[in-house]
Amino acid sequence: MNSELSERELQILLLVAQGLSNRQIAGQLDISDNTVKVHVRNIFAKINVASRTEASMYAVRHGLIVVENQSAAPAPTVAPPIEPVVAVVSLPPTQRWRWVAAVLGVVVVLGVGGVVWWTTQPPVAPVIRQQSSAPTRWARLPAVPDPQPDQQFAVYAGQLYVFVGNRSAQWLQFNGATRTWQVLTDLPFVVPTGAKLWADGAGLWVVGADDGDGVWRWDGQQWQRQPMLPADVTVAGVVRVDGALLVLGQTNTAATMLTTWTLAPQDQSWQSGIDFAPALANPQLVVLEGVVYLFGDGVHVWRLDVMTQRWVADRDLPFAWSNGAVTTVLGSILVIDATTPALWAYVPGQGVVSKQIVPTQIALGRQVVTWQAQLIMPNREGTVINVYQAVYQTFVPVMP
């Protein structure tokens, strides 16, 4: 695969494999026909196919869908998941419709005045579907040689990498055919404890390298040095949004708050941005549909409002989260609670819509990456690499 498919592209690929036309996909996803055409063209280029049939076969080979009857060779259909990552949500009618009430006015002093005012029902929390994930969904990858607690995983261009950390210049790539980790040529920098990774179709970034201020980008061929962070910044998280790299961190002079720094492609230095107080012990950043969300200790969730230049509270979690990781899965945010352990599906503006209880023998940590329709979740010590064999589907609220 030339480049990792985005969540929207994966969603459209599954619909293409079901035999839907561009117009049908556009109607189902509420987007234009031209937008679907652009996505399909990009998908074909990324997975190196020339037709919808080849794209469907690609989805079959990579386990994204299954064929119900191999002998009859029917069109492939999306495999019904045993435990989908995002569950069906059943919402009360008041959550789906904004009811309008008109109230007649009252007689005021010298005359009769008519006043019509509008109101809406208060938001109602979604029904949380809870289930246990079957142990058969869980597997393990071979452990990394000489595992370290601060080793970090990343997926770029369909390949799974691990950076050893502990001020090492070593990184490895997983070979799916032999199920072994292959040591690559040493990095031109070291990865200390606290460095953060970000990967998307444009590259793989290591932020906080060397003495904590180094920034490097891998384009699939070579490592390129990027403008350095301010010397006193301690990196807490990194994402890329609208083409710009965004770092959340704190400085020695302002240890009680977090600040964002951004690096746009045309910039030669980092620009300080929006403050967040107080500082969080385990901040986690995630990007969903171009919006940055921040999870931290406790029940609160915040989103970055670029119009008002401030962090705005979103719907709270139904539990105090302090130990785990977050990632995005087809239109929702997957919150991993390593303490319970459990997987929670969070939809901005609605809150948590589903919960999956993880078998107690599965030890989770503070990392998660998505690789080949699977969630890779190592434990805190780095000695166990858990694999959750997920089947991604998109679910919408249903009428009760």
N, C-alpha and C positions, 0 to 999 in steps of 0.2 A: 504494500500500500504506500503510495507516494506521500501521503500526508494524512494525519488522523482526521477522521470524519467528525464534524461538529455534532452536537446533540440534534439540531434541526435536520441535518443531512442524514443522520442515522434514522430519524423518524420517517423521513421521506423515502429512504431506501426500503424500509420495511413495507411501506404502502405500495411502492413500485413492485415489490416482490409479491404482493397480494393481487397484482393485476390491475390496479387502479390507474386510470388515465390522469394526465396532468390536471384536467378540469375537475375530476373527482377529488384528487388530492387537495386542490385549492379550496374546494367547497368544504372538505372535512376539516382543514386546518385554518380556514377563514383567512386565506391570503390570496393574492392575485395569481392568475395563470402564468404571467411573466415571471413572477418570483419563483414559482415552482420550476419553470424551465431553466432558470439560472441555477437553482440548487441541483437539478438533475444533471446539468452540464458539468458542474463542479464535482459532483459525485463520480461521474464517469471518468473524469480526468484523474481524480485522486486514487480510484481503485483500478484504473487502467482497463476499462471495458468500453465497448462501442455500442452496446444495445441494452435494452431493458431485460432481455433474456439473460445476457451475460451478467448483468447486475444482480438478477435474482439468484443465479448460480453462485455468485460470489457470496451472497448472504447465506446460502445453504452451506457452502464450504466452511465459512467462518462461524457456523453455529448460531447465527442470528435468527434463523427460521428453520423449521423442519418440514419435510414432505410427508404427508399423511400416508400415501400409498405409493411406494416406490415402483411396484410392478406396473401400475396403471399410469405412472408418471404424470399426475395431475399438476396443476399450478400450485406452487408452494404457498403455504399459509403460515401465519404467525403462530408459533407454538404457544399453547395455553400455559401460562406459568403456574407452577405449584404455589409459589409464594411470590407474587410480583413485588418489586421494590416499592412501587407507588400503588396503593390499593384504591378500589372504587370508593368514592366519597358519596354518602347520602346526606344531603343538606335539607334542613327545614325550608319550607317555601319562603319564609321571611329572609333567608340568606340569598335566595336567587332573584327575588324581585324587590324592587324599591317601591313600596306602596305609597300612594299619594292620597292625602285626605284634604278635602276642601271644607272649611268651616265658615258658616255665615257670620257676618259681623253683628254687632250689637248697636242698639240705639245710643247715640252719643250726643248729649247736650241738646242742640237745636234741631237736629235732623236725624235721619236714618242713614247710616253709612254701612256699606257692604264691604267686608274685608275677607279676602280669601288667603289662607296661609297654607303652606306646604310643610309636610313633615315626612320623615322616613323612619322605618323600623330600625331599632338599634341592631348592631351586628350580632349575629348568633354564631357561636363556636361550631365548627364542623364536627360531625360525628366521627370519632376516631375508631377505625377498624383495627382490631388487635388480633394477631395470630402468631404462632410459633414457627420459626423457619426450620424445615426438616434437616436433620444432620446430613442427609444425602446431598444437600446443596453445597455443603462445605468440603473443601479439599485443602491441600497444602502444596506449595512449591518447595523445591529443595532449598535448604537454607544457604545463605551466602557464606562462602569460606571466611572464617574468622569474623563472625557477625559482631557488629557494634551497636550499642543502644541508640546512637545518634545517626546511624546510616539512613539515607533518604532515597525514596523511589521516585521515578518519573517515567512517563510514557511520551515518546516523541516518534512521529512517523510510524506508528504501529509497533515500535520496539520498546521493551521494558528494560530500564536501566536502574542501577543502584549506585549511589555515591557513598563510599565507605565512611566518610566523615572523620572525626577525631584528628583533624589537621592532616589528613592523608590526601595524596594526589591520585588515589586509585579509584577507578570506576569500572563497573562490569555490565555486561549485556546478557540477558537471558536468551538461551537458544532453545526454542520450543521443540525442535526436532529431537535433540538429545537430552532435553530437560536438564541442562547444566548451565552454570554461570561462566561466562568467558571474560577473562581479564583483558581490558583494552589498554591502548597506549596511555601512559600516565598523563594526567591533566597538566596544563601549563600553570596551574595554581593549586592551592590546597583548600580543602573544604573544612572549616572549623565547625565546632558545635555552635548552633544558632544560625548557620546559613540557611537560606530558603530557596526553593526551586519553583519554577513556573514553566510550563510547556504548553504550546498550542501549535497550530499549523505554521506559524512564522518562525518558530525556533524554540530552543530550550535554554532557559536562563538560570544562572546560579548567582544569587544576590547575597552579599555578605561574605564573599570569599576572602582568602588571604588573611589580612589583619582585621576583617570585618567590614571593610569599605570597598572591596573588589566586586565588580560586576562583569560577568562573562556570558557570552551567547554562543550556542552551538547551532550551526545551520545545516547540520547533517554531513558536513565535510570538514569543517575546521572550527576551532574556538576563536572568538573575536572579543577583544577587550572592549568594554563599554565605559562611559564616563563613571568615575568613582563616586560613591556616596560620600556625604559629609563625614568627616573622620569620627565624630562622636555619636553616630547613629547606631543603635542596636536594633536589628531587623526583627520584627514580630510577624510579618506576613507580606506576601507579594502576589499581585494579580496583574493581568494586562487587560485594559479596557479601552475601546476606541483607539487602538493602535499605540497607546501610551502605557508604559510600565508604571505601576502604582505600588509603592512600598509603604507599609504601616510600621512605625517604629517609635522609639523614644530616644531622647538625648540625655547626656549626663546632667545637663543644666535644667532639664524639665522632666525629671524621672517620674513625676506624678501624673503625666498625661501622655497620650499617644498622638503622633502627628503623621500626616501623609506627605510623601514626596513623590513627584511624578517626573517621568522622563519621556518626552515625546520624541518620535524619530528625528525631528529636525533640531532638537535641543542638544547642546553640548554640555549641559550641566543639569543637575537635579533642582526642581523647584519645590519649595516647601508649600504645603497646602492647608488642609483643614485639621484642626485639633480635636481630640476626643479625650474627655476626662470623666472619671479617673482611669489610670492605666489598668489593664486587665492582665491577669496572671497567665491565661492561655487564650489569647486572641486568635481567631480563625477567620480568614477572609475567603469569600467565594463570589463568583460572578455568575449571575443568572439573567439572560436576556439583556445584557449590557448594563445591568445595575449591580453595584458592589454592596454586599451584605457582610455584616460583622457579627460574629458570635463570640461570646466571652463567658466568664464565670457567672452563673446564675441563670435566670429565666429569660433575660432580655435579648432581643434581636434588633439590630439597627441597620438601616440602609443609608447609603451616601446620596444625598440630594444635591446634585451639581448645580441646580438652579439657585437654591438658597445658600449653597456652600456650608452645609451643616449635616450632621448625622441625625437622622429622624428615626424614632422608635417604630418598629413594626410589631406584629402580633407576638405576644410572649410564648415561650415554650411552656408546656404543662409540667415541667420538671426542672430542677436546678441542674444545669449542665456545666461540667467543669473538666471533664476528662474524656477526650475523644477527638474526632475530626469531622469535617464537613466536605461534601462534594455535591455536584449537580447531576441529576439523573432525569433527563427528558421532562423539563418544565417544572421540576421541583428540586428542593435541596434535601439531600440525605444527611441527617444528623446522626453520627455514630456515638452512642453512649457506651464508653468502654467500662463503666462502673457496673451497670445493670447485669449483663450487657444487652443492648437492644439497638435496632435500627429504626429511626423515626423519619417519616417523610413530611417535610415542611413546605407549605405553599405560601409565599409572601401574600400578605393581605388576609389570609385565612387562618394560618397557623398550622399545627400538626394535623395531618389527615389520616395517618396510619402508623402503626407500630408493629415491628416484628421482634419477637423475643429470640435472642440468640442462644443456642445451646450453651449451658454453663461451662462446658469443657473448652469453649473457644475463648482464648485470651486475646483481646483487642488492644490496640495502642492509640497513638495520636497521628496516624497517617492513613491515607486511603488514596489510591489511584484507580482509574478505570482502564482496563486492558482487555481487549477482545471480548466485550460483553461480560466481563467479570470484574468484581471488586477485589483489589489486592490490599489486604489489611494486615500488616505485620504487628506482632506484639511489641510491648514496650522495650523488651530486651533485645529485639532484633533476631532472636533465635528461631522464631516460628513465623512463616509467611502464610497467613490464611488467605484462602481464595473462596469468595462467595460466587457461585455460578448462577448469576442472575439472568433472567430473561426480561429485557426491557419492553414495557408497553406503556402507552399513554392512556390514562383513565380520566373520565370527565364526571362531574356531578350528575347524578341520576335522580329522576323524579321518584319519590316514595310511592 
